[in-house]
Amino acid sequence: MIFYFTGTGNSLWAAKEIGKELNQPVENIIKQKAIFSAKTI
């Protein structure tokens, strides 16, 4: 299993490439999708 953390998507891309080569699943370290939410900014 490959774990990654990304803010821009670069680490996600690298993790997916490594996962493909090693035939391993890729998992985000942080399950939370949003830090906060609001109706308006």
C-alpha positions in Angstrom: 0.0 0.0 0.0 1.3 3.4 -1.0 0.4 6.4 1.3 0.5 10.0 0.1 -0.2 13.5 1.3 -0.7 16.2 -1.3 -1.6 19.9 -1.5 -1.1 20.5 -5.2 -1.6 17.0 -6.7 2.1 16.3 -7.5 2.5 13.8 -4.7 -0.8 12.1 -5.8 0.5 11.7 -9.3 3.8 10.3 -8.1 2.0 7.9 -5.7 -0.3 6.6 -8.5 2.7 6.0 -10.7 4.6 4.1 -8.0 1.4 2.2 -7.1 1.0 1.1 -10.8 4.6 -0.1 -11.0 4.4 -2.0 -7.7 0.8 -3.1 -8.2 -0.2 -1.6 -4.9 -3.2 0.5 -3.8 -2.8 4.2 -3.1 -4.3 5.8 0.0 -4.4 9.4 1.1 -3.0 9.9 4.6 -5.7 12.5 5.4 -9.3 11.2 5.0 -10.9 14.6 5.7 -11.6 16.3 2.3 -12.3 19.9 3.6 -10.8 21.7 6.6 -13.8 24.0 6.9 -17.0 24.7 5.1 -19.2 27.8 4.8 -22.0 29.0 2.6 -20.0 32.1 1.6 -16.4 33.1 1.7 
